[in-house]
Amino acid sequence: MEAPVSAQQLRTRARIAAHALWDSLIRPEALRPDEVPWHAEAIGPAWITAVLGRGVPGARAEAVTVSGGDQGSSLRRAVAIQWNAAGTTA
């Protein structure tokens, strides 16, 4: 017989489910480096600049395009990044 689920476990499950539902319905774009994109479409220029361009003065992602990929035990997507001149030079 399986052990009963504690109140703390239920609260944790409910919190995770609420976050998953929010991300699925609203599809917020990740903006800061401390935010982990929930899905590939949440990766935008601001997040790419903050994460990948942080060590390059003046580098800025101008556009991010998510395309293709496949789905197996995980979802894989192609991400193309268009950088400004400082980012391209680096």
Salt bridges, closest charged atoms under 4 A:
ASP34 OD1 - ARG32 NE 3.03
GLU35 OE2 - ARG32 NH1 3.16
GLU41 OE1 - HIS39 ND1 3.44
GLU41 OE2 - ARG77 NH1 2.67
GLU62 OE2 - ARG60 NH2 2.68
ASP70 OD1 - ARG76 NH2 2.52
